Amino acid sequence: MAKGRFLWMVMGLALVSYAGVPLAAQGDKVKGEKVYKDAKCSVCHKVGTTGGKMGPEITKVGAKRDAAWLATYLVNPKAENPKNKMPAVKVKGADLDNLIAYLVSLK
Ligand code: HEC
């Protein structure tokens, strides 16, 4: 009996990790870092020791925000707050996924 349950557990875990891989791998954080640089986000945001001060420091934004929140926020920051000074991000498609993967990796 106990052995059977163990097998089911292993199969369950295998399924969960299999399903988790494509989700986590949606964006490429290395490419996303380049998107971040190209989009000049650092004019206003500081990551580590580099970047401007007009926006909040986002060195650890991944610890606070998840991919779903970022996906909504970045394309329309004013939806969160009409007075938001963050400009809507023009990056789209795979570049946006990569950018989000990069931001989520900042922890
Ligand atoms: C003109 C300056 C400016 C630029 C350029 C800019 N931002 Fe922002 N950003 C802001 C400001 C200001 C806020 C804070 C808005 C508020 O809360 O009112 C903000 C907020 C954010 C937040 C939310 C942080 C949090 O946890 O609350 C994220 C994430 C973010 N910006 C990412 C980006 C990315 C990625 C780019 C480049 C594609 C970018 N920003 C470009 C000014 C800027």
Boltz pocket constraint, residues with backbone or C-beta under 6 A from the ligand:
constraints:
  - pocket:
      binder: B
      contacts: [[A, 35], [A, 36], [A, 39], [A, 40], [A, 41], [A, 42], [A, 43], [A, 44], [A, 45], [A, 54], [A, 55], [A, 56], [A, 57], [A, 58], [A, 61], [A, 64], [A, 65], [A, 70], [A, 74], [A, 81], [A, 83], [A, 84], [A, 85], [A, 86], [A, 87], [A, 89], [A, 99], [A, 103]]
      max_distance: 6.0
